[in-house]
Amino acid sequence: MTGRRTYVVACLAGHGIGPEITAAASRALAGLGREHGFAIEELHPPFDTEALTRSGHPLPAATRQATSSADAVLVAGDAAPALEGLRAALDLGARVTRVLDDTGEATTFAPLHDGAVDWTLDRAFATARNRAGRLTSVGVSGDWTARIDRDADRHPGVEVEHVALPEALHRLTAGSTGVLVAEGVLGDALAEAPRLGGRRRLVASAYLSPTGPSLFGPAQGTASDLAGHGVADPSPMLLATALLLSEGLRRVAAGEALEESLTAALHASRRPSDAAGPGVTATTREFVDAVLGLLRSARRDTEFALGVGP
């Protein structure tokens, strides 16, 4: 829980379907804020192609300033060339990937440098405690294994399992695996694994910072022939928004409510046209309406259950 009531989120829509799925994320943030008693102030600086058209630079100084002053940054896709410059400007310590499919969910953590290992492990243990009480460690060195086991003593209630990289990759490509934390460059392999496996799955990624804003977004591009038609699939962006709430703003109950509502809506009969089977269609707005309509029933936090929440 956190005592803060107002947060600033820099939203980088870019081009293509970016503005449409960013609007969906904005609606979700506003709805969750009303439901859970906090407010989101959004900044919408120009980014990527939009910024290039306006100012001749994909990441102008005004956008850098807006992102550095925010509590979190939400970008509409992971394919924009300007993202590399944005990541370089932020003090990032850990990479996180969250996957959602019909088997359940998986979340992987990996430190980005040696100085962020302890901090990353604390974040991974905290998320594991909130989700299922289990943490899977993926490493190759005895020092890593010993470090995990020492940290486990400081995080009672979390059961730790050690597996080799091939086994972790097999689990990730096959389905749900819970929370994993990986040693060094092994995190890159775990982050890419959810894109494999041949099933439809939602993937969101984050780069967490121990000192400033963290960066969140769906693991997809924004270029699409569907741009402007109102039928873009906002599901990956909504998963990224749930990750932002849980890991970026530490509004865990709100993030879990959005993820649960998204899961329920995806199991319903209507989905956005670019994610649907034959004869199963919904507009972007209709799908977001369905997700928002499920938020109240998805609340699991204690204050709400006891009737003392906002």
C-alpha positions in Angstrom: 0.0 0.0 0.0 1.1 3.6 -0.5 -0.1 6.9 1.0 0.3 8.9 -2.1 -2.8 10.0 -3.9 -1.5 11.7 -7.1 0.9 10.4 -9.7 2.3 11.8 -12.9 2.5 9.5 -15.9 4.2 10.5 -19.2 2.3 8.8 -22.1 4.3 8.4 -25.3 1.8 7.5 -28.0 3.9 7.8 -31.1 2.3 6.9 -34.4 0.1 4.2 -36.0 -2.3 2.7 -33.4 -0.3 4.3 -30.6 -2.8 7.2 -30.0 -5.8 4.7 -29.9 -4.3 2.3 -27.4 -2.8 5.1 -25.3 -6.4 6.5 -25.0 -7.5 3.1 -23.8 -4.8 3.1 -21.2 -5.8 6.6 -20.1 -9.4 5.4 -19.6 -8.2 2.5 -17.6 -6.0 4.7 -15.4 -8.8 7.1 -14.8 -11.3 4.3 -13.9 -8.8 2.6 -11.5 -8.0 5.9 -9.9 -11.7 6.5 -9.1 -12.1 3.0 -7.9 -9.0 2.9 -5.7 -8.8 6.5 -4.5 -5.9 8.1 -6.4 -5.5 10.5 -9.4 -3.3 10.3 -12.5 -1.9 13.5 -14.1 -1.0 12.6 -17.6 1.7 14.3 -19.7 1.6 13.7 -23.5 4.8 15.0 -25.0 5.6 14.4 -28.7 7.6 11.2 -29.3 9.1 9.3 -32.2 7.5 10.0 -35.6 5.2 12.6 -34.2 8.1 14.5 -32.6 10.2 14.1 -35.7 7.5 15.8 -37.8 7.1 18.6 -35.3 10.7 19.4 -34.3 13.0 17.3 -36.4 14.1 15.1 -33.6 12.4 11.8 -32.4 13.2 12.6 -28.7 13.3 16.4 -28.2 14.5 18.1 -25.0 10.9 18.8 -23.9 10.0 15.1 -24.1 13.2 14.1 -22.1 12.3 16.6 -19.5 8.7 15.4 -19.2 9.7 11.8 -18.9 12.4 12.5 -16.3 10.0 14.5 -14.1 7.2 11.9 -14.2 6.6 9.0 -11.7 6.3 6.5 -14.6 6.5 6.5 -18.4 4.1 4.5 -20.6 5.0 4.0 -24.2 2.7 2.5 -26.8 5.1 0.1 -28.4 8.6 -1.3 -28.1 9.7 -0.9 -31.7 10.3 2.9 -31.8 14.0 3.8 -32.5 13.7 6.7 -30.0 13.3 4.2 -27.2 17.0 3.5 -27.0 17.7 7.1 -26.3 14.9 7.2 -23.7 16.3 4.2 -21.9 19.8 5.7 -21.9 18.4 8.9 -20.2 16.8 7.0 -17.3 18.5 5.3 -14.4 17.3 1.8 -15.0 18.1 -1.2 -12.8 15.9 -4.1 -13.8 14.1 -5.5 -16.8 10.7 -7.1 -16.2 8.4 -9.0 -18.6 4.9 -10.0 -17.8 3.0 -12.6 -19.9 -0.7 -13.4 -19.9 -2.4 -16.2 -21.8 -5.0 -18.9 -21.4 -2.8 -20.9 -19.0 -2.3 -18.0 -16.6 0.5 -15.5 -16.1 4.3 -15.3 -15.8 6.6 -12.4 -14.6 10.3 -12.4 -15.1 12.9 -10.1 -13.5 16.5 -9.6 -14.4 19.1 -7.0 -13.2 20.5 -4.8 -15.9 23.9 -4.4 -14.1 25.8 -5.7 -11.2 25.0 -2.7 -9.0 21.2 -3.4 -9.3 21.3 -7.1 -8.3 20.2 -6.8 -4.7 17.5 -4.2 -5.5 16.2 -6.4 -8.3 16.0 -9.5 -6.0 14.1 -7.5 -3.4 11.6 -6.5 -6.1 11.3 -10.0 -7.4 10.7 -11.4 -3.9 8.1 -8.8 -3.2 6.2 -9.6 -6.4 6.4 -13.3 -5.7 5.0 -12.8 -2.2 2.1 -10.8 -3.6 1.3 -13.3 -6.4 1.7 -16.9 -5.4 4.4 -17.1 -2.7 6.8 -18.8 -5.1 9.9 -17.6 -6.9 11.9 -19.5 -9.5 15.6 -18.7 -9.7 17.4 -19.1 -13.0 21.2 -18.9 -12.8 24.5 -20.6 -13.7 26.8 -19.7 -10.9 27.1 -20.9 -7.3 27.3 -17.3 -6.1 23.9 -16.5 -7.6 22.3 -19.6 -6.0 23.8 -18.7 -2.6 22.7 -15.1 -3.0 19.1 -16.1 -3.7 19.1 -18.5 -0.7 20.4 -15.8 1.6 17.7 -13.4 0.4 15.0 -16.0 0.9 15.8 -15.8 4.6 14.8 -12.1 4.6 11.6 -12.8 2.7 9.6 -15.3 4.7 6.6 -16.7 3.0 8.3 -17.1 -0.4 9.2 -20.6 -1.5 12.3 -20.6 -3.8 13.0 -23.1 -6.6 16.3 -23.2 -8.6 16.1 -24.3 -12.3 18.5 -24.3 -15.2 17.9 -22.0 -18.2 16.6 -24.7 -20.6 14.0 -25.8 -18.1 12.9 -22.1 -17.5 12.7 -21.5 -21.3 10.6 -24.7 -21.7 8.2 -23.6 -19.0 7.9 -20.1 -20.5 7.2 -21.3 -24.0 4.7 -23.9 -22.7 2.6 -21.7 -20.5 2.3 -20.0 -17.1 5.3 -20.1 -14.7 4.6 -17.6 -12.0 7.5 -15.3 -11.0 11.1 -15.9 -12.1 14.3 -14.0 -11.5 17.4 -14.5 -13.8 21.1 -14.0 -13.4 22.7 -11.4 -15.7 22.2 -11.9 -19.5 20.0 -14.9 -18.9 17.3 -12.4 -18.4 17.4 -11.5 -22.1 16.7 -15.1 -23.1 13.7 -15.2 -20.6 12.4 -11.9 -22.0 12.3 -13.2 -25.5 10.8 -16.7 -24.7 7.2 -15.5 -24.3 7.2 -14.4 -28.0 7.7 -18.0 -28.9 5.6 -21.1 -28.4 2.9 -20.7 -31.1 0.0 -19.5 -28.9 -1.6 -16.1 -28.6 -0.3 -14.3 -25.5 -0.1 -10.8 -24.3 3.4 -9.6 -23.4 4.3 -6.3 -21.6 7.7 -5.2 -20.6 9.2 -2.8 -18.1 12.5 -1.2 -17.3 12.5 -0.4 -13.5 14.5 2.4 -11.9 15.5 2.5 -8.2 15.8 6.3 -8.3 13.4 7.8 -10.9 10.7 6.9 -13.3 10.4 3.4 -14.8 9.4 2.7 -18.4 6.5 0.4 -19.4 4.9 -0.7 -22.6 3.5 -3.6 -24.6 5.9 -5.8 -26.5 4.6 -4.9 -29.9 4.9 -2.2 -32.5 2.4 0.5 -33.3 2.5 0.3 -37.1 -0.8 -1.2 -38.4 -3.2 -0.9 -41.3 -6.0 -0.7 -38.6 -4.8 2.7 -37.3 -7.7 5.1 -37.3 -10.4 2.5 -37.7 -11.2 2.1 -34.0 -10.6 -1.6 -33.9 -7.0 -1.8 -32.6 -6.5 -4.4 -29.9 -5.7 -2.5 -26.6 -5.1 -5.7 -24.6 -1.2 -5.6 -24.6 -1.3 -1.9 -23.7 -3.8 -2.6 -20.8 -1.4 -5.4 -19.5 1.4 -2.8 -19.6 -0.8 -0.4 -17.7 -1.4 -3.1 -15.1 2.3 -3.6 -14.8 2.9 0.1 -14.5 0.4 0.3 -11.6 1.8 -2.7 -9.8 5.6 -2.2 -10.3 5.8 1.5 -11.2 3.4 3.2 -8.8 3.2 0.4 -6.3 -0.5 0.3 -6.6 -0.6 -3.4 -6.4 -4.3 -3.8 -5.8 -5.2 -1.6 -8.7 -2.8 -3.4 -11.0 -4.2 -6.8 -10.1 -7.7 -5.6 -10.6 -7.0 -4.4 -14.1 -5.2 -7.6 -15.0 -8.0 -9.8 -13.6 -10.6 -7.7 -15.5 -8.6 -7.9 -18.7 -8.4 -11.7 -18.3 -12.2 -11.9 -17.8 -12.9 -9.7 -20.8 -10.6 -11.8 -23.0 -12.5 -14.9 -22.1 -15.8 -13.2 -23.1 -17.2 -13.6 -26.6 -16.3 -10.3 -28.1 -12.7 -9.0 -28.8 -11.2 -6.2 -30.9 -11.2 -7.1 -34.5 -7.5 -7.6 -34.9 -7.5 -10.1 -32.0 -10.7 -12.0 -32.8 -11.7 -15.0 -34.7 -14.2 -15.0 -37.6 -17.4 -13.4 -36.7 -16.2 -12.2 -33.3 -15.7 -8.4 -33.4 -15.7 -5.4 -31.0 -14.4 -1.9 -31.3 -11.5 -0.8 -29.2 -13.8 1.3 -27.1 -16.3 -1.5 -26.6 -13.6 -3.8 -25.4 -12.3 -1.2 -22.9 -15.8 -0.6 -21.7 -16.1 -4.4 -21.0 -12.8 -4.3 -19.0 -13.8 -1.2 -17.0 -17.2 -2.8 -16.2 -15.4 -5.6 -14.5 -13.1 -3.5 -12.3 -15.3 -3.4 -9.2 -15.9 -7.1 -9.1 -12.1 -7.7 -9.5 -11.1 -5.9 -6.3 -9.4 -8.1 -3.8 -7.7 -5.6 -1.5 -8.5 -5.9 2.2 -9.7 -2.3 2.7 -12.3 -2.7 0.0 -13.5 -6.1 1.3 -14.0 -4.6 4.7 -15.9 -1.6 3.3 -13.4 1.0 4.5 -11.7 1.8 1.2 -12.2 5.1 -0.7 
